[in-house]
Amino acid sequence: MSKNKEDENKNPEFINPIDPDHITENPHNLPYPHTPGSALVKPEDEGKLKSRALNAMEHQTDMQLKQLYEQMNFLANQAKGLQDRKTISEKIYGAQMRFEPLINHIYHLYQKDDKTYLLSLIAPDQWGRSKKTFEFVATVQLLADHTWDVLEKSDLEI
């Protein structure tokens, strides 16, 4: 036999029986336990994680949008109230008054048939049998800054 064949028989090529995909120099990077006593490692379902995160995000943004919508409605109602107050105050200061209004007293605004306005001490339910020739517009109270607080308003377009 030749010398080369003898060397081959003495030192056959070593074949590792362990799958090369299951060995590493850094076992802590493996996606599974690398020893029998290792803690159980379960890969997370990425789709499930994203779905939960998406649902949480949608819930949170929906809550915030609802809150903003409620605030917007509140501000819109407040603005409409101020506009009504301004309009009625303009009507009152242009109305016929046969007395000097006192602060914190309640008065009643009426529109006469000729489309002029009248500020009165008499409430709509206090007229009795007398025939009135005007429509109730609003019940108001004079505030300290000489603006008018609208306590009650009719459906009459002002």
C-alpha positions in Angstrom: 0.0 0.0 0.0 1.0 3.5 -0.6 1.7 5.9 2.0 -1.3 8.1 1.1 -3.8 5.3 1.6 -2.3 4.5 5.0 -2.7 8.1 6.0 -6.3 8.1 4.9 -7.2 5.0 6.9 -5.5 6.4 10.0 -7.1 9.8 9.8 -10.4 9.5 8.2 -12.2 12.8 7.5 -14.2 13.8 10.6 -18.0 14.3 10.0 -19.9 16.0 12.7 -23.2 14.2 13.4 -24.9 17.4 14.7 -26.8 19.4 12.2 -24.7 22.6 11.5 -27.9 24.7 11.7 -28.2 23.7 15.4 -24.8 24.7 16.6 -23.4 28.1 17.2 -20.6 29.9 19.0 -23.2 32.2 20.6 -26.0 29.9 22.0 -27.8 32.9 23.6 -28.8 34.1 20.1 -30.7 30.9 19.3 -34.5 31.2 19.0 -34.9 28.0 21.1 -33.4 26.6 24.3 -29.9 25.3 23.8 -29.6 23.0 26.8 -32.2 20.6 28.4 -32.5 22.8 31.5 -33.0 26.0 29.6 -36.1 28.1 30.1 -38.8 27.6 27.6 -38.6 30.0 24.7 -41.7 30.4 22.6 -41.5 32.7 19.5 -44.3 35.3 19.5 -46.8 35.4 16.7 -45.9 38.7 15.1 -49.3 39.1 13.5 -51.1 38.8 16.8 -48.8 41.4 18.4 -49.4 43.9 15.6 -53.1 43.2 15.7 -53.3 43.9 19.5 -51.2 47.1 19.1 -53.4 48.3 16.2 -56.6 47.7 18.2 -55.2 49.5 21.2 -54.1 52.4 19.0 -57.5 52.6 17.3 -59.3 52.5 20.7 -57.1 55.3 22.1 -57.4 57.6 19.0 -61.2 57.0 18.9 -61.5 58.1 22.5 -59.4 61.2 21.9 -61.5 62.0 18.7 -64.7 61.6 20.7 -63.4 63.9 23.4 -62.4 66.6 20.8 -65.8 66.3 19.2 -67.5 66.8 22.5 -65.3 69.8 23.2 -66.0 71.2 19.8 -69.8 70.9 20.3 -69.5 72.5 23.7 -67.6 75.5 22.2 -70.0 75.7 19.3 -73.0 75.9 21.7 -71.1 78.4 23.8 -70.5 80.6 20.7 -74.1 80.3 19.6 -75.2 81.4 23.1 -72.9 84.4 23.0 -74.2 85.3 19.5 -77.8 85.1 20.8 -76.9 87.1 23.8 -75.3 89.8 21.6 -78.3 89.9 19.2 -80.8 90.2 22.0 -78.7 92.8 23.8 -78.7 94.9 20.6 -82.5 94.5 20.4 -82.9 95.5 24.0 -80.8 98.7 23.7 -82.8 99.6 20.6 -86.1 98.8 22.3 -88.6 101.1 23.8 -88.1 101.4 27.6 -90.3 103.4 29.9 -88.1 102.8 32.9 -84.5 102.5 33.9 -83.4 98.8 34.1 -81.7 97.9 37.4 -78.9 95.4 37.8 -79.9 91.8 38.6 -83.5 92.5 37.8 -85.5 90.4 35.3 -87.2 91.9 32.3 -89.1 90.7 29.3 -88.5 91.6 25.6 -91.3 91.7 23.2 -91.6 92.4 19.4 -94.5 94.6 18.4 -96.6 94.3 15.3 -94.6 97.1 13.7 -91.4 95.0 14.2 -90.1 97.4 16.9 -89.1 96.0 20.3 -90.4 96.7 23.8 -88.7 95.9 27.2 -91.3 95.3 29.9 -91.5 94.4 33.6 -94.5 92.2 32.8 -93.9 88.5 32.1 -95.8 86.7 29.3 -98.0 84.8 31.7 -98.9 88.0 33.7 -100.8 89.9 30.9 -104.2 88.6 32.1 -107.2 89.6 29.9 -105.5 92.7 28.3 -105.0 92.3 24.6 -101.4 92.5 23.7 -100.2 93.2 20.2 -96.7 91.8 20.4 -94.8 88.5 20.6 -92.6 87.4 23.4 -88.9 87.3 22.4 -86.9 86.6 25.6 -86.7 86.9 29.4 -83.4 88.6 30.4 -81.5 89.8 33.4 -79.3 92.9 33.5 -75.8 92.0 34.7 -73.4 94.3 36.5 -71.3 95.0 33.4 -74.6 96.2 31.6 -74.8 93.1 29.4 -77.9 91.0 29.4 -78.1 87.4 30.4 -80.8 85.5 28.4 -82.8 83.4 30.8 -85.4 82.2 28.4 -85.8 82.6 24.7 -88.8 82.0 22.4 -88.6 80.2 19.1 -89.3 83.5 17.4 -86.5 84.3 14.9 -84.6 87.3 16.0 
